[in-house]
């Protein structure tokens, strides 16, 4: 029978657990992403995402749980600039619209997401 124990909650709200059973020791993480997704929805409806000077624009807020899931299940790190094309494609997909905080399409030019 598996013994699962809570280890800690990170400042990002990610819970970490240790599981011990006949197969050995492993770790599990979980995160309640609902508050983040609700905030994303509110931010999308708030404005176009640009700063008053229009020099910067917010486009998305990614829960660590989603970043970790892509790393484990798909083998790529969403925070690595080398993967900006993959991240832009995900964020442009209607499947991941809930991660967006402003409307519009994202693209990558000279290694920079725009």
C-alpha positions as CSV (number, residue, x, y, z in Angstrom):
1,X,0.0,0.0,0.0
2,X,1.3,3.5,-0.9
3,X,2.1,6.0,1.7
4,X,1.7,9.6,0.4
5,X,2.8,12.5,2.6
6,X,2.6,16.2,2.0
7,X,6.0,17.9,1.8
8,X,5.5,21.6,1.1
9,X,3.6,24.2,-0.8
10,X,5.7,26.6,-2.9
11,X,5.2,30.3,-3.1
12,X,3.5,29.7,-6.4
13,X,0.9,27.4,-4.8
14,X,2.4,24.1,-6.0
15,X,2.0,21.3,-3.6
16,X,4.7,18.6,-3.4
17,X,4.2,15.1,-2.1
18,X,6.4,12.1,-1.5
19,X,5.0,8.6,-2.2
20,X,6.6,5.5,-0.8
21,X,5.4,2.0,-1.8
22,X,6.8,-1.4,-2.8
23,X,8.2,0.1,-6.0
24,X,10.3,2.7,-4.1
25,X,10.0,6.4,-3.7
26,X,8.5,9.0,-6.1
27,X,7.3,12.5,-6.0
28,X,4.0,14.1,-7.0
29,X,3.1,17.7,-7.6
30,X,-0.3,19.4,-7.9
31,X,-1.6,22.9,-8.2
32,X,-5.1,24.4,-8.1
33,X,-5.0,26.5,-11.2
34,X,-8.6,27.7,-11.0
35,X,-7.7,31.1,-9.4
36,X,-5.0,31.7,-12.0
37,X,-7.4,30.9,-14.9
38,X,-10.1,33.1,-13.4
39,X,-7.7,36.0,-13.1
40,X,-6.6,35.4,-16.8
41,X,-10.2,35.6,-17.9
42,X,-10.7,38.9,-15.9
43,X,-7.5,40.3,-17.3
44,X,-8.5,39.4,-20.9
45,X,-11.7,41.4,-20.4
46,X,-10.0,44.2,-18.6
47,X,-8.1,45.9,-21.5
48,X,-5.9,45.2,-24.5
49,X,-2.9,44.3,-22.2
50,X,-0.7,47.2,-23.2
51,X,1.1,49.5,-20.7
52,X,0.1,53.2,-20.9
53,X,3.2,53.8,-23.0
54,X,2.3,50.9,-25.3
55,X,5.9,49.6,-25.0
56,X,5.0,46.4,-23.2
57,X,2.1,44.0,-23.4
58,X,1.0,41.2,-21.2
59,X,-0.2,38.2,-23.1
60,X,-0.5,35.2,-20.8
61,X,-0.1,33.8,-17.3
62,X,1.0,30.2,-17.1
63,X,0.5,28.2,-14.0
64,X,3.6,26.3,-13.0
65,X,1.5,23.1,-13.1
66,X,1.0,23.6,-16.9
67,X,4.6,24.4,-17.5
68,X,5.6,21.3,-15.6
69,X,3.0,19.1,-17.5
70,X,4.5,20.2,-20.8
71,X,8.0,19.5,-19.6
72,X,7.1,16.0,-18.3
73,X,4.6,14.9,-21.0
74,X,5.9,16.7,-24.1
75,X,9.6,17.1,-23.2
76,X,10.0,20.9,-23.6
77,X,10.5,23.8,-21.3
78,X,8.0,26.7,-21.9
79,X,10.4,29.1,-20.1
80,X,13.3,28.3,-22.4
81,X,13.6,31.1,-25.1
82,X,14.6,28.3,-27.6
83,X,11.0,27.0,-27.3
84,X,9.3,30.4,-28.0
85,X,7.8,29.1,-31.3
86,X,6.2,26.2,-29.4
87,X,4.9,28.4,-26.7
88,X,3.5,30.9,-29.2
89,X,1.7,28.1,-31.0
90,X,0.2,26.8,-27.8
91,X,-0.9,30.3,-26.7
92,X,-2.4,31.0,-30.2
93,X,-4.4,27.7,-30.0
94,X,-8.0,27.9,-28.9
95,X,-7.3,24.9,-26.7
96,X,-5.1,27.1,-24.5
97,X,-7.1,30.4,-24.7
98,X,-7.6,30.2,-20.9
99,X,-3.9,30.9,-20.4
100,X,-4.1,34.2,-22.3
101,X,-4.5,37.6,-20.6
102,X,-5.0,39.7,-23.8
103,X,-6.4,39.1,-27.2
104,X,-4.4,38.8,-30.4
105,X,-2.0,36.4,-32.1
106,X,1.6,35.8,-31.0
107,X,4.5,35.3,-33.2
108,X,8.3,35.0,-32.8
109,X,10.7,37.3,-34.6
110,X,14.4,37.3,-34.0
111,X,13.9,34.9,-31.1
112,X,11.5,37.3,-29.4
113,X,7.8,36.6,-28.8
114,X,5.7,39.4,-30.1
